[in-house]
Amino acid sequence: MRSYLYLALIVFSGSTLLLNCDCNKRLCTNAFPTARFVNFDSASLHAVIVKAYTNDGKFDQLQSTTVYTNAAEAGPDTSQIGNNTLLLNFFTDYAIEIPALSKTWSIRGISSHYDKINTAACTAGMSYYLNDTLHTIAPNAMVSNLVGYIDISE
């Protein structure tokens, strides 16, 4: 009788694990949020100030400030802008300032849309607020593991 109890316990545990298993599915990665500067001349992007804030939409808890440049050589306290793009992080809010234009753009609420699927083609997308306007990159197999552009235009 005791062996039947153990056997029943093993069958019950195994079936519970199988019911909660996504055995044939894999977790797809998402697009990488990237700020892309569209229609700016090179003089405007000589200095770009990126302030990172806590991800709460309030822009009141500054985490870091980084100065970027598109100059041929960056100084000791500046970083290089590559191809008019800056890689950003999920779970961080940003204020991007371009002093040459006296303009600031706010980016908040960057969230990823990744799916578990059981095929070889993953889908990826994301959403974010740019100056309080919601933008969505629809789930698409073409942006999985690639950049998700947040277009900032002059």
N, C-alpha and C positions, 0 to 999 in steps of 0.2 A: 504494500500500500504506500509505503514511504517513497519508493522509486517512482510510482505513478504521480505523486505530488511533485517531485522534482522535474519529471518529464513535462507535466502540465505547466509548471512555472517557466521552464525553458521555452516551450512552445508559445506561451503567452508573451514572454519578453521578446522573443524573436519576431512575432507578428506585430507587436507594437512598434518595434524599430523599423520594420519594413513599411508600415503604414505611414510613418513620419519621414520616410527617406525620399530624397529627390535623386535617387540613384542614377537615373539616366539624364539628369540635367546638370548643367555646369553654370557657374556664376559668371556672367558677362561683365567685363569692365566697361567703364563709361568714358565719355569724351573728357579731355582735360580742359578746364576752363582757361581761356586765353583772351586777353584784351588785344584787339586788333585796331590800330589807328588807320582810319580810312579817309582819304582826301586831305591829308595834312602835308604841308611842304616840309622839307628837311629842317629849315630854320625853326619852325614851330616845335619840332621834337628834339631840339638841342638839349632841353632839360624837361624832364617829366618827373613829377613828385608823386609817389604812390604811398598813401598812408593806409595801413592795415588796422582794422578795428575788430573788436569782439563781434561775433555773429549774432547780433540782437536787433539790428536795424536802427539803432539809436545813434550810432557814430559818436559815442561819448567815452569809450574806453580804448584809447589808442594803444596798439600793440607794438607797432614799428613804423618807421618812415624810411623809404629808400628813394634815392635820386637816381634816375636813369638818364642816359644820353645816347644820341645816335652819332656822336662824334667818332672819328676814326679810332681814337684811343680814349678810354675812360680813365678818369683820375682815381686817386686812392679812395675817395669817398663816394664814387658813383659807379653804377653798373651799366652794362651795355644793353641797348635795345636791339634785339635781333629781328630783322625783317619786319619792322614796325609792329612787333608783337611782344607781349609780356605774359609769361605764364603766371596764373593765379591759383589759389587754393579753394577747395570747397570749405565751407564752414568758417569763412572769413568775409567781412564786409570791407569795401575799399572806397577811398576817395582818391580820384586820380586828377591831379592838377597839372595844367600846362601854363606855366607863368607867362610865356610869350603871348598867349591869347587871353590871359586873365580869365580862364575858364576852369571849372571843376565838374567832374562827372562822378556820381555815386553809384556803386554797384553793391547790391545786398541780396541776401537770400539765395545764393547760388546753391542749387540742389541737383543731385544726380538722379537719373532715371535708368536704372539698370535692371535687367530681367534675367531670371533663370529660364533657360529654354533648352529643349532637347534636340536641337539641330546644330549644325556647324556654324551657322550665321547668327552672331549675336546682334542685338539691337542696343543702341545707346542713345541717350538724349539728356537734356538738362534744362533747367529753367533758372531765371534770375530776374532781378529788377534793376533796370538801368534808369536812373533819375526817376524812380517811382513808377515806371512803366514795366509791366510784366512782359518778358520775352521768353519764348519756349523754343528749344531745338527739339523737334519731334524725334521720337525713337526711330533710329535708322541704322541699318547694318553698316552703312558707310562711315559713320562717325565712331564706331567702337574702336577703342584704343587710339583714337586720333584726337585732334584738338576740337574743342567746341568754341567757336569764335563768339566773343562778345564785342560787337562792332561799335567803336566809338568814332563818330564822324564830326568834322568841324562844323 
